[in-house]
Amino acid sequence: MPESEAPSALRARVLAAAAATPSTTRPRGRAAGGALLAASVAVGVSVFEGVGGFAHGAGRPLRITIALAGGWMVVSAVLAWLVLGRGGSTLARSPVLVGLAAVATPFILFAWMHAFNGAYAEPYDAVGYRCLRYTLFISVLPLATFLGLRRAVEPRHPAVLGAGAGAACAAWAGALIDLWCPLTNTMHVLVGHVAPLVAATIVGAAVGRFTLGVRPVRSRSRS
Protein backbone atom coordinates (compact mmCIF):
# COMPACT_ATOMS: atom_id res chain seq x y z
CA MET A 1 0.00 0.00 0.00
CA PRO A 2 1.39 3.43 -0.82
CA GLU A 3 2.47 5.45 2.18
CA SER A 4 0.44 8.41 0.86
CA GLU A 5 -2.90 6.57 0.88
CA ALA A 6 -5.46 8.75 2.63
CA PRO A 7 -6.94 7.51 5.94
CA SER A 8 -10.43 7.51 4.42
CA ALA A 9 -9.26 5.36 1.49
CA LEU A 10 -7.43 3.03 3.86
CA ARG A 11 -10.51 2.69 6.04
CA ALA A 12 -12.70 1.96 3.04
CA ARG A 13 -10.25 -0.67 1.86
CA VAL A 14 -10.18 -2.39 5.24
CA LEU A 15 -13.96 -2.40 5.57
CA ALA A 16 -14.43 -3.73 2.05
CA ALA A 17 -11.94 -6.52 2.61
CA ALA A 18 -13.47 -7.38 5.96
CA ALA A 19 -16.94 -7.56 4.44
CA ALA A 20 -15.69 -9.89 1.74
CA THR A 21 -13.74 -12.16 4.11
CA PRO A 22 -15.71 -14.86 5.95
CA SER A 23 -15.05 -14.73 9.67
CA THR A 24 -16.07 -16.55 12.80
CA THR A 25 -18.08 -14.86 15.51
CA ARG A 26 -16.18 -13.05 18.24
CA PRO A 27 -17.05 -15.60 20.98
CA ARG A 28 -15.91 -18.45 18.75
CA GLY A 29 -12.73 -16.61 17.86
CA ARG A 30 -11.96 -15.98 21.52
CA ALA A 31 -12.71 -19.59 22.40
CA ALA A 32 -10.42 -20.85 19.65
CA GLY A 33 -7.69 -18.43 20.67
CA GLY A 34 -7.99 -19.41 24.32
CA ALA A 35 -7.85 -23.10 23.52
CA LEU A 36 -4.79 -22.71 21.30
CA LEU A 37 -3.09 -20.49 23.87
CA ALA A 38 -3.68 -23.16 26.52
CA ALA A 39 -2.30 -25.76 24.12
CA SER A 40 0.78 -23.60 23.52
CA VAL A 41 1.41 -23.29 27.25
CA ALA A 42 0.92 -27.03 27.68
CA VAL A 43 3.42 -27.78 24.91
CA GLY A 44 5.96 -25.41 26.42
CA VAL A 45 5.62 -26.83 29.93
CA SER A 46 5.75 -30.40 28.59
CA VAL A 47 8.97 -29.70 26.70
CA PHE A 48 10.44 -27.93 29.74
CA GLU A 49 9.64 -30.82 32.08
CA GLY A 50 10.59 -33.45 29.50
CA VAL A 51 14.15 -32.14 29.16
CA GLY A 52 14.80 -31.88 32.89
CA GLY A 53 12.91 -28.85 34.15
CA PHE A 54 14.37 -26.66 36.87
CA ALA A 55 16.80 -29.38 37.94
CA HIS A 56 18.76 -28.99 34.71
CA GLY A 57 19.67 -25.40 35.60
CA ALA A 58 20.58 -26.14 39.20
CA GLY A 59 24.24 -25.42 38.47
CA ARG A 60 23.49 -21.69 38.35
CA PRO A 61 22.55 -19.63 41.43
CA LEU A 62 18.77 -19.41 41.73
CA ARG A 63 18.76 -15.64 42.09
CA ILE A 64 20.52 -15.26 38.74
CA THR A 65 18.14 -17.68 37.05
CA ILE A 66 15.14 -15.75 38.37
CA ALA A 67 16.66 -12.41 37.32
CA LEU A 68 17.48 -13.69 33.82
CA ALA A 69 14.06 -15.21 33.19
CA GLY A 70 12.33 -12.23 34.79
CA GLY A 71 14.08 -9.82 32.44
CA TRP A 72 13.09 -11.92 29.43
CA MET A 73 9.49 -12.01 30.62
CA VAL A 74 9.31 -8.23 30.94
CA VAL A 75 10.64 -7.72 27.41
CA SER A 76 8.35 -10.49 26.11
CA ALA A 77 5.30 -8.92 27.76
CA VAL A 78 6.02 -5.48 26.27
CA LEU A 79 6.53 -6.95 22.81
CA ALA A 80 3.35 -9.03 23.06
CA TRP A 81 1.43 -5.92 24.14
CA LEU A 82 2.67 -4.07 21.07
CA VAL A 83 1.83 -6.94 18.72
CA LEU A 84 -1.60 -7.82 20.12
CA GLY A 85 -2.82 -4.29 20.80
CA ARG A 86 -4.69 -2.11 18.35
CA GLY A 87 -3.57 1.34 19.46
CA GLY A 88 -7.10 2.65 19.98
CA SER A 89 -8.25 1.87 16.43
CA THR A 90 -9.27 -1.04 14.25
CA LEU A 91 -5.70 -1.29 12.96
CA ALA A 92 -2.68 -2.82 14.65
CA ARG A 93 -0.23 -0.53 16.41
CA SER A 94 2.19 1.60 14.45
CA PRO A 95 4.23 -0.62 12.10
CA VAL A 96 7.28 1.53 12.83
CA LEU A 97 6.94 0.91 16.57
CA VAL A 98 6.32 -2.83 16.15
CA GLY A 99 9.19 -3.15 13.68
CA LEU A 100 11.65 -1.31 15.91
CA ALA A 101 10.64 -3.46 18.87
CA ALA A 102 11.08 -6.68 16.89
CA VAL A 103 14.53 -5.64 15.67
CA ALA A 104 15.64 -4.38 19.07
CA THR A 105 14.50 -7.43 21.05
CA PRO A 106 17.43 -9.75 20.19
CA PHE A 107 19.93 -7.00 21.04
CA ILE A 108 18.22 -6.13 24.33
CA LEU A 109 17.97 -9.74 25.46
CA PHE A 110 21.53 -10.52 24.41
CA ALA A 111 22.76 -7.56 26.46
CA TRP A 112 20.66 -8.70 29.42
CA MET A 113 22.09 -12.23 29.37
CA HIS A 114 25.62 -10.99 28.69
CA ALA A 115 25.42 -8.85 31.84
CA PHE A 116 25.46 -12.07 33.88
CA ASN A 117 28.37 -13.64 32.00
CA GLY A 118 31.18 -14.43 34.44
CA ALA A 119 29.01 -13.84 37.52
CA TYR A 120 29.24 -17.56 38.41
CA ALA A 121 31.09 -20.70 37.35
CA GLU A 122 29.15 -22.39 34.53
CA PRO A 123 28.54 -26.10 35.22
CA TYR A 124 29.49 -27.25 31.70
CA ASP A 125 30.17 -26.00 28.17
CA ALA A 126 27.73 -26.28 25.25
CA VAL A 127 27.32 -24.45 21.95
CA GLY A 128 23.58 -23.99 22.38
CA TYR A 129 21.95 -26.17 19.74
CA ARG A 130 19.51 -27.73 22.19
CA CYS A 131 18.36 -24.33 23.45
CA LEU A 132 17.90 -23.23 19.85
CA ARG A 133 15.82 -26.31 18.97
CA TYR A 134 13.66 -26.18 22.09
CA THR A 135 12.97 -22.46 21.73
CA LEU A 136 11.92 -22.81 18.10
CA PHE A 137 9.79 -25.88 18.84
CA ILE A 138 7.91 -24.13 21.64
CA SER A 139 7.41 -21.05 19.44
CA VAL A 140 5.74 -22.87 16.53
CA LEU A 141 2.21 -23.31 17.90
CA PRO A 142 1.68 -19.80 19.33
CA LEU A 143 3.07 -18.19 16.18
CA ALA A 144 0.90 -20.37 13.93
CA THR A 145 -2.09 -19.51 16.13
CA PHE A 146 -1.51 -15.77 15.79
CA LEU A 147 -0.96 -15.92 12.04
CA GLY A 148 -4.08 -18.04 11.60
CA LEU A 149 -6.51 -16.21 13.86
CA ARG A 150 -5.36 -12.68 12.98
CA ARG A 151 -5.31 -13.14 9.21
CA ALA A 152 -6.14 -10.13 7.03
CA VAL A 153 -5.87 -7.58 9.86
CA GLU A 154 -2.97 -5.40 8.69
CA PRO A 155 -3.37 -3.45 5.43
CA ARG A 156 -0.20 -1.39 5.83
CA HIS A 157 2.80 -3.59 6.63
CA PRO A 158 1.72 -7.18 7.40
CA ALA A 159 5.30 -8.47 7.29
CA VAL A 160 6.24 -6.12 10.13
CA LEU A 161 3.36 -7.36 12.28
CA GLY A 162 4.37 -10.94 11.48
CA ALA A 163 7.95 -10.19 12.47
CA GLY A 164 6.77 -8.77 15.78
CA ALA A 165 4.64 -11.85 16.42
CA GLY A 166 7.57 -14.15 15.66
CA ALA A 167 9.84 -12.22 17.99
CA ALA A 168 7.23 -12.20 20.77
CA CYS A 169 6.55 -15.95 20.55
CA ALA A 170 10.27 -16.79 20.53
CA ALA A 171 10.90 -14.38 23.41
CA TRP A 172 8.30 -16.09 25.59
CA ALA A 173 9.70 -19.49 24.65
CA GLY A 174 13.18 -18.20 25.43
CA ALA A 175 12.08 -17.04 28.88
CA LEU A 176 11.00 -20.59 29.66
CA ILE A 177 14.26 -22.00 28.33
CA ASP A 178 16.17 -19.53 30.52
CA LEU A 179 14.76 -21.35 33.53
CA TRP A 180 16.23 -24.57 32.13
CA CYS A 181 19.59 -23.47 30.72
CA PRO A 182 22.39 -22.56 33.17
CA LEU A 183 24.76 -20.95 30.63
CA THR A 184 25.39 -17.29 29.79
CA ASN A 185 28.69 -17.27 27.86
CA THR A 186 28.67 -15.21 24.69
CA MET A 187 28.81 -17.96 22.07
CA HIS A 188 26.12 -20.01 23.77
CA VAL A 189 23.80 -17.02 24.12
CA LEU A 190 24.22 -16.07 20.46
CA VAL A 191 23.54 -19.59 19.17
CA GLY A 192 21.05 -20.91 21.69
CA HIS A 193 19.08 -17.82 22.67
CA VAL A 194 19.52 -15.02 20.13
CA ALA A 195 19.52 -17.10 16.93
CA PRO A 196 16.01 -18.56 17.53
CA LEU A 197 14.69 -15.04 18.13
CA VAL A 198 16.11 -13.90 14.80
CA ALA A 199 14.86 -17.02 13.00
CA ALA A 200 11.32 -16.71 14.38
CA THR A 201 11.26 -13.01 13.46
CA ILE A 202 12.23 -13.79 9.87
CA VAL A 203 9.70 -16.62 9.57
CA GLY A 204 6.97 -14.47 11.09
CA ALA A 205 7.71 -11.69 8.61
CA ALA A 206 7.75 -14.05 5.61
CA VAL A 207 4.52 -15.86 6.49
CA GLY A 208 2.78 -12.81 7.93
CA ARG A 209 3.22 -10.96 4.66
CA PHE A 210 0.70 -13.31 3.08
CA THR A 211 -1.57 -14.26 6.00
CA LEU A 212 -1.93 -10.92 7.81
CA GLY A 213 -2.24 -8.65 4.80
CA VAL A 214 -5.52 -7.20 3.55
CA ARG A 215 -5.77 -7.95 -0.15
CA PRO A 216 -7.71 -5.71 -2.52
CA VAL A 217 -11.27 -6.88 -3.15
CA ARG A 218 -11.89 -7.68 -6.80
CA SER A 219 -15.42 -7.17 -7.96
CA ARG A 220 -16.88 -9.85 -10.20
CA SER A 221 -17.78 -8.63 -13.65
CA ARG A 222 -21.27 -9.40 -14.88
CA SER A 223 -21.61 -11.36 -18.10
Protein Blocks (a to p, Z undefined) as FASTA:
>chain_A
ZZklcfklmmmmmmmmmmmpccddfklmmmmmmmmmmmmmmmmmmmmmmnnpjmlmmmpc
fklmmmmmmmmmmmmmmmmmmmmpgnhpabdcdfklmmmmmmmmmmmmmmmmmmmgopac
cfbdcfklmmmmmmmmmmmmmmmmmmmmmgokbfklmmlmmmmmmmmmmmmmmmmmmmmp
ccfbfklmmmmmmmmmmmmmmmmmmmmmmmmpccdddddddZZ
